[in-house]
C-alpha cells in the first residue's frame, strides 16, 4: 500500500501505512518532533479510560480558538490548528489560533504537515475541521472544483486508525441544494449575488460536497441550519455546538479604546448593521442578501420623521475591532432574508444588545423545531417590516433594556464557549462510543 499512497501524494507527502497500535515515532522515516503544543498535565477529561482529545483543523472564524480553550479548562487535550498564512484574505475574521503551521517555504510547510498527521492518531480521538472542500491536512488534496472529487487519503488513513472525523458547516450552500433552500427561505436566494454562480452555489456543487462529507464524517455540526438535503441524517447534530464565543471578549461592559469611540448626542439611538465582505469582488453584485438597503431606507425615514437615530454600518473590518462598535450600539440588525441568524447576531446577543433578524422557526416535513430557536429573543423582521420594528424599539427604551438582558442570557446558554464545551463533550463521548450524533441523549437546553 505504501508505494501506491506515496505515488498518489506527490513529493512523498503522505502519511505511510501504519500498523494498528504502532507508535508513530517507531515507523521508519517518521518525523518524531511534535509540531503541536504539549498536552496539558493529566487531570480530568477522561472518557472510557482515555483522555478526551480533539484537534480542530482550519479556521471557523474564531470559534475553534475559544472552544478549544474552554475544552482545556475541562481537562481536555484540545488544540486549534491553522494552516493559512497570517495575511490571508480571511485573516480579518480570525482571532488567532493555538498553533499555525504555515510556512512560506513549501518544503518546511510539507514537513510540518507530515509531522502533524503522524502525531494525530496517538494523541487525538477526533479531528474536527471547517471549510467547504477542505477535507484534508494537505492543501493540494483539498477540493478546487465544484464536483468536490479530490480523495482525502490522509483522512481515510486517520479513519482507518480509529480517529473520528467531525465537521462544522460554512453556510446555507453547505450540503443544501439551492433549490431546497430557495423553497424553504421563501425565495431569499433571489437576493444573493451567488445565485447564478454554479461553481459556488448550485444543486450539483452543494450535493457533491454534502455527499462527500456524509460518507467521511462521523459528526456534522449543522449549527441551526434547516433540515434540508444533506443537513439531515444520522451524522448531523442540529443545535449550536462549535460556533463558540468567549463571554469575556464579548461582555456587555466592554472597554472601548479611544480610537473606536463614537461621538454621539445624549439622546441619539445608534443602530448597528454589518456586512463582512461588502466590497469583496467575489460577492459584489446588484443584489442585497442581508437587506442592507431596506435597513438604510428605514433609518432615513425615521430621521426624516424626527427620530434621533443613526446607522452604524460596518464592513470589511477586522473582527477583533467590530465588537467595539457593536458595544456602543443600542440596537443591532443582522439580516432580513436568510431565515437563521449569523455571526453578527451571535456577537451582539453576547454583548447584551437587542437584535433584529428574519428568523424562521419552521422546518420541512414536520421536523421538530430547534430548542435553541424556540427560546431565541431576537425580534423578527423582514424588509417589509423593518421600519415598523425599528420605530417601535426606538420609542421603547424599557423594552430595549429587557431584550438586552434576555440576549445576554440566551447567548451564555447557547453560544458561550464554556456552555458549548459542555455540549461538545456530551456529543463527543456519544460519537466516540460509536453512536450517531442525531440520537445523542443530551438535552441541548440543559447542556450549558
Buried (B, 14 or more C-beta within 10 A) or exposed (E): EEEEBBEEBEEEBBBBBBEEEEEBEEBEEBBEEBBBEEBBEEEEBEBEEEBBBBBBBBBBBBBBBBBBBBBBBBBBBBBBBBBBEEEBEEBBBBBBBBBBBBBEEEEEBBBBBBBBBBBBBBBBBBBBBBBBBBBBBBBEBBBEEBEBEBEBBBBBBBBEBEBBBBBBBBBBBBBBBBBBBBEBBEEBBEBBBBBEBBEBBBBEBBBBBBBBBBEBBBBBBBBBBBBBBBBBBEBBBBBBBBBBBBBEBBBBEBEEEEEEEBEBEEEEBBBBBBBBBBEEEEBEBEBBBBBBEBBBBBBEBBEEEEBBBBBBBBBEBEBBBBBBBBBBBBBBBBBBBBBBBBBBBBBBBBBBBBBBBBBBEEBEEEEEEBBBBEEBBBBBBBBEBBBEBBBEBBEEEEEBEEBBEBBBBBBBBBBBBBBBBBBBBBBBBBBBEEBBBEEBEBEBBEBB
